[in-house]
Amino acid sequence: MKIKPLKRKKQKNLRRWLTVVDLFCGCGGVTEGLKHHNFRVVAAVDKDKDACKTYKANHPGVHLYPEDIRRVDPKDILRNDLKNEDLDVLVVCAPCQPFSSQNRSNKIDERADLIFEATRFAKVLRPAVIFFENVPGLATDKYKILLEELRDDLEELGYQLSSPIVTGSLRGYRTPASTK
């Protein structure tokens, strides 16, 4: 299947805020940062009830989909929130528990597959950029196949997964465990 390149609507020297959809938005930290830098977040998705309460309180102007991302139809976001406008940035902060260094299990965490929801949304929303939270554990041998599959899926849609991916700990960063 051949995907056509993205075509953006041409604008006559008009300045506009870049549009964003925030997947796995949590309580809204990324949304908050983006809004402070003139991004317009039009929709967000998360299923955690407590996080959604916080998100709604802090971002009442953003349409929040408080449900499992697998049940959200990206066509609804395209139609209702983007109103068929171009999407500039798709933010993906997939659950980091599977990729966390604190997760010492050798088993593959089933939540790791949620990262592929980005591909499903990108197929419909066709963002100019997909911004993934850089969780170092994603680049470990344990999830190497998952990362390769994600890279292939994105390339099939015309995107490139940039490198380098941060794979080590932050030098000089002190965790509570390291301060004892």
Secondary structure, DSSP 8 states (H G I E B T S, - for coil): -----------SS----EEEEEET-TTSHHHHHHHTTTEEEEEEE---HHHHHHHHHH-TTSEEE-S-GGG--HHHIIIIISTT----EEEE----GGG-TT---SS--GGGGGGGHHHHHHHHH--SEEEE---GGGGSGGGHHHHHHHHHHHHHTT----S----S--TT---GGGG-
